[in-house]
């Protein structure tokens, strides 16, 4: 059996990885064509099962939040992005989120 202090780096790595909030990969309401990595099913864009699909959010206006790029009427999370975004409702963002254009992005 390994001494307990040898498990500490692994425990810290797991805890750090779980603290990052990436954009969820989930079905989205269909607005025009589906973004890259998604396919049309009924009134939704559904993530493909390829395993490389990135989280997406419906585009608000002509721009995407920091860490996202445009794909049709959606914003896809860039591969290096480890943050989640939501569309801004009103003038401000909830506690723990910051403003990025028409979106709120979760702080680290």
C-alpha positions as CSV (number, residue, x, y, z in Angstrom):
1,X,0.0,0.0,0.0
2,X,1.3,3.5,-0.9
3,X,1.8,6.0,1.9
4,X,-1.1,8.5,2.2
5,X,1.0,11.5,1.2
6,X,1.5,10.0,-2.3
7,X,-2.2,10.2,-3.0
8,X,-2.4,14.0,-2.3
9,X,-1.3,15.1,-5.8
10,X,-3.9,12.9,-7.4
11,X,-6.6,14.1,-5.0
12,X,-5.7,17.8,-5.8
13,X,-5.8,17.1,-9.6
14,X,-9.2,15.5,-9.4
15,X,-10.5,18.3,-7.2
16,X,-9.1,21.0,-9.5
17,X,-10.6,19.3,-12.6
18,X,-14.0,19.0,-11.1
19,X,-14.0,22.7,-10.1
20,X,-13.8,23.8,-13.7
21,X,-17.2,24.5,-15.3
22,X,-17.3,23.8,-19.0
23,X,-20.2,24.6,-21.2
24,X,-22.6,21.7,-21.0
25,X,-23.0,19.5,-24.1
26,X,-26.7,19.1,-24.4
27,X,-29.6,19.4,-26.9
28,X,-30.4,23.0,-27.9
29,X,-33.5,24.6,-29.4
30,X,-33.0,24.7,-33.2
31,X,-32.5,28.2,-34.6
32,X,-31.7,27.8,-38.3
33,X,-29.0,25.2,-39.0
34,X,-27.4,23.3,-36.2
35,X,-23.8,24.2,-35.0
36,X,-20.8,22.1,-35.8
37,X,-20.9,18.8,-34.0
38,X,-24.7,18.8,-33.6
39,X,-27.5,17.2,-35.8
40,X,-31.2,18.2,-36.2
41,X,-33.8,16.1,-34.4
42,X,-37.3,17.5,-34.3
43,X,-37.0,21.1,-33.1
44,X,-33.6,20.6,-31.5
45,X,-29.9,20.4,-32.3
46,X,-28.6,17.2,-30.6
47,X,-24.9,16.6,-29.9
48,X,-23.3,14.0,-32.1
49,X,-21.9,10.9,-30.3
50,X,-18.4,11.5,-31.8
51,X,-17.0,12.6,-28.4
52,X,-15.5,15.8,-29.8
53,X,-18.7,17.9,-29.6
54,X,-18.2,21.2,-27.8
55,X,-20.7,22.9,-25.5
56,X,-22.8,25.5,-27.3
57,X,-25.1,28.5,-26.5
58,X,-27.5,30.3,-28.7
59,X,-25.9,33.4,-30.2
60,X,-27.2,36.7,-28.8
61,X,-26.6,39.5,-31.4
62,X,-23.6,39.2,-33.7
63,X,-20.9,38.2,-31.2
64,X,-19.9,35.4,-28.9
65,X,-18.7,35.6,-25.3
66,X,-15.0,35.3,-24.4
67,X,-13.8,31.7,-25.0
68,X,-16.4,30.9,-27.6
69,X,-16.5,31.1,-31.4
70,X,-19.4,31.6,-33.9
71,X,-21.0,28.6,-35.6
72,X,-24.1,29.8,-37.5
73,X,-26.7,31.0,-34.9
74,X,-24.7,29.5,-32.0
75,X,-21.5,30.1,-30.1
76,X,-19.3,27.0,-29.5
77,X,-16.9,26.7,-26.7
78,X,-13.3,26.8,-27.9
79,X,-11.2,23.7,-27.1
80,X,-9.1,25.6,-24.5
81,X,-12.2,27.2,-22.8
82,X,-13.0,25.9,-19.3
83,X,-15.8,28.3,-18.6
84,X,-19.6,28.2,-18.9
85,X,-21.7,31.1,-20.4
86,X,-25.3,32.0,-20.3
87,X,-27.3,34.7,-22.0
88,X,-27.5,37.9,-20.0
89,X,-30.9,38.8,-18.6
90,X,-31.1,42.5,-17.8
91,X,-28.1,44.7,-17.1
92,X,-26.0,42.6,-14.8
93,X,-24.8,39.1,-14.1
94,X,-25.3,36.8,-11.1
95,X,-22.8,36.6,-8.3
96,X,-19.7,34.6,-9.5
97,X,-20.3,35.5,-13.2
98,X,-18.9,38.4,-15.2
99,X,-20.3,40.3,-18.2
100,X,-19.0,39.5,-21.8
101,X,-21.1,41.3,-24.3
102,X,-24.7,40.0,-24.2
103,X,-23.6,37.1,-22.0
104,X,-22.5,36.2,-18.5
105,X,-19.4,34.0,-18.1
106,X,-18.8,32.0,-15.0
107,X,-15.7,33.2,-13.0
108,X,-13.0,30.7,-12.1
